[in-house]
Amino acid sequence: MEAFFPKKIITMNFKYVIIFFGYCFFLSCAEFPYFNQSLKDDGSLSFLVIGDWGRKGLYNQSELAIQMGEIGEKLKIDFVISSGDNFYEDGLNGVNDPTFQHSFTNIYKAPSLQKTWYNVLGNHDYRGDVEAQLSPILREKDKKWFCLRSYVLHAEIVDFFFIDTTPFVNDYFTNPKEHTYDWRGVLPKDKYLNDQLKDLDLALSKSTAKWKIVIGHHTIKSAGHHGIIMELAQQLVPILEEHDVDFYINGHDHCLQRIGSIDSKLEFLTSGGGSKAWRGDVKGWNQEELKFYYDGQGFMSIELNQKEVEFVYYDVFGNVLHKFSVSKDSCVSSQ
Ligand SMILES: *[C@@H]1O[C@H](CO)[C@@H](O)[C@H](O)[C@H]1NC(C)=O
């Protein structure tokens, strides 16, 4: 046998096996990274959603942070989701930008909020140094910070798909006005967007979780200022519907709202009231789909278990503005 399989050939084959697995690993690296979140002992999960917030405490950001702290305590939240536009006006200018402390660490100080903040990037974040927000150095400065462009958070009964929506919006490329966007890592754009859509499709098709929630900064359906972002309505919605996504959660419009779909169960929930509200800049929406709109500041809480999910919208005083729940067993929603 030794004659047929000299040691040298065996080692060489081994080398190819390594290269082969290395290649598979490389291919799988192109997919969204996965992270795990454990459930509470009773099999449930609770969290808050806030968007469009970083203004050094101004425009009621600090008041909202206090209310978030109290609701977070009451619900014993497991984490916070941020729907983007983390730092106004122009993101962070580097990992040492003190805005990070002034708009995040020093604002969200309540003990209940010292859980992981799962962030996505908004268009204002792209006006600064995007790589700073993605850097692990920020996690060293504040361990609750977590931000990647696109990723999956898996929590047994629910999968969260965080997607990077800013590069989908053509206007930022063709008509950037006085702004400069940090497109490092995004160009060539067509490949970046194709990969994102393909990877989202793949991640959704692999998901066996009872609930599927997609989070991105930009609006898809909104009665607010930005209304429909056509690129997302055209490219993203078919994927969401094909895979029975339950909810798309976004920021971008500085309000709170809930819009359903006449022809599917997909709901579009906006939590973009983390600081400056626009007030009065409302376009309107088909009343059959528009379930709730609040033209002011606030945030959302979500409690979820195998059978049911409950959403609550709060204003700056912590008052409940709207709530609804969706139950999976019977496939009917109740409000
Ligand atoms: C803060 O919230 C209150 C209550 O909604 C509102 O009246 C006030 O205008 C807000 N302040 C700012 C600066 O947005």
The ligand as a MOL file (V3000), in Angstrom:
LIG
                    3D

  0  0  0     0  0            999 V3000
M  V30 BEGIN CTAB
M  V30 COUNTS 14 14 0 0 0
M  V30 BEGIN ATOM
M  V30 1 C -40.9900 67.1480 23.2460 0
M  V30 2 O -42.2210 66.4430 23.3890 0
M  V30 3 C -43.3470 67.2520 23.7050 0
M  V30 4 C -44.5180 66.3210 23.8840 0
M  V30 5 O -44.7980 65.6040 22.7310 0
M  V30 6 C -43.5670 68.2750 22.6080 0
M  V30 7 O -44.6380 69.1180 22.9510 0
M  V30 8 C -42.3050 69.0890 22.3940 0
M  V30 9 O -42.4930 69.9550 21.2940 0
M  V30 10 C -41.1230 68.1590 22.1240 0
M  V30 11 N -39.9050 68.9460 22.0310 0
M  V30 12 C -39.1380 68.9230 20.9340 0
M  V30 13 C -37.9550 69.8390 20.9730 0
M  V30 14 O -39.3490 68.2340 19.9640 0
M  V30 END ATOM
M  V30 BEGIN BOND
M  V30 1 1 1 2
M  V30 2 1 1 10
M  V30 3 1 2 3
M  V30 4 1 3 4
M  V30 5 1 3 6
M  V30 6 1 4 5
M  V30 7 1 6 7
M  V30 8 1 6 8
M  V30 9 1 8 9
M  V30 10 1 8 10
M  V30 11 1 10 11
M  V30 12 1 11 12
M  V30 13 1 12 13
M  V30 14 2 12 14
M  V30 END BOND
M  V30 END CTAB
M  END
